[in-house]
Amino acid sequence: MAVNQTREQWGSKLGFILAATGSAVGLGNLWKFPYITGENGGGIFVLIYLVCIAVVGIPVFLAEVMIGRATQSSPVVAFDKLSNASKTNWNFVGWIGVFSGFIILSYYSVVAGWALNYTLMSISHFFDTLSPDKISQTFDVLYASGDINVFWHAVFMLLTVGVVYGGIKGGIEKWSRILMPLLLGILVVLFFYAMTLDGFGRSFKFLFYPDVSKLKPSGVLEALGHAFFTLSLGMGAIITYGSYLSKKEDLVKTSVIIAVLDTAVAIIATLVLFPIIFTFGYEPQAGPGLLFKTLPIIFSQIPGGMILSIIFFLLVVFAALTSGMSLLEVVSANFIDLLGWGRKKAVLIMGSIIFIIGIPSALSGSGAIFKNWEVIYGINFFDTVDYLASNWLLPIGGLLIAVFTGWFMDRRVRENEFMTGTSFGRGYKYWLFLIRFVAPVAVFIIVLQRVGFINIDKLFSW
Ligand code: PFF
């Protein structure tokens, strides 16, 4: 194991907050949250989601930052170091994280590539004169064009590699300081625009008026699963970012700030998308169709739509880039810490491998590879990878992290790490209760439901 006496640190507390919020705010906030909220009845789902963030998301987030800061190491080495107190070695949890990093970035980059492509199409006024049907078909054509998808996937991976290559302060922090304010600024501009639309009031009510009759028990599990994805939990991204923190920081306060910012972005993004969609007579669609079909159709029809379209897709690109950076950092930092590689070597090699692993996802809609995948497994390759990562790898990783921190980590190290730098020391016992009981039980129920052992909707059908 390499010794890391010269480990880099964040330049400032704000730098860490912006980078970690950048990791959390991504495609999960801009399109996944809006459409699962739409599917699950609006207000009541939002309420449950807020509870999930508070009682599971924030405690696990805090556990990850603590593990990172305590060990000053990326996940595999971090679990190696902390496993001494328990007789088993938990470094496999770190390996699950590294594996998830490879998998998630490989397809995340393809979606980010579509956003790059749509930014360029907006700049060139591509869909200005097209009929709604043609605009919708354009995405189908893009999806089926393997070569174009590989091209944009490569461009996005190059951008991500370019940032992470610069290191923590000179790369990730520097770019988070530039991109995050731009992202938040764009969101605020779009929000003001959305407030002028007729559909705003209806959207507001839909989001904040909880109608209990619309609650499906499985919606609770969906909210919980999404809490992991949106806060970048369960795969060591936050452990890795936490490993560049100093003992001065107040981890409790910082974790709460980041979770609040992430939640605010998801809610504001929904308050931007829904009014646009409702006002122009559309319904929220699931999946990529919402961003890449419905919105371009609307943008092509409203005054100033092309400008809105450019800034909206830039927003998506920035959000994806700041998340992609953290995914590449998990994988690269692992080999830097474990094998003593230099950063540049690690980032270039890992970036290239992830590019290659992403090719089947980029070709997924074209049938150029794994042509019969969908016939055999029921969903195409791209959706399979997404499903595997967000429904299995992250919740299981999160479950293991919660169980490890709550039950197996050395008690003194755990308490010390929580207390150092914070003025919320009194919260320790509440946090410990959540991380020991609430988080593991909640995630375990998700896993049982996914395996098909239980069907929570039937269970509660009375
Ligand atoms: N939090 C990101 C999003 O909401 O889009 C996705 C993500 C990024 C998950 C980084 C995991 C991760 F490590």
Residues whose N, C-alpha, C, O or C-beta is under 5 A from the ligand:
A	BS01	PFF	S23 A24 V25 G26 L27 G28 N29 F229 T230 L231 S232 L233 M235 A237 S323 S326 L327
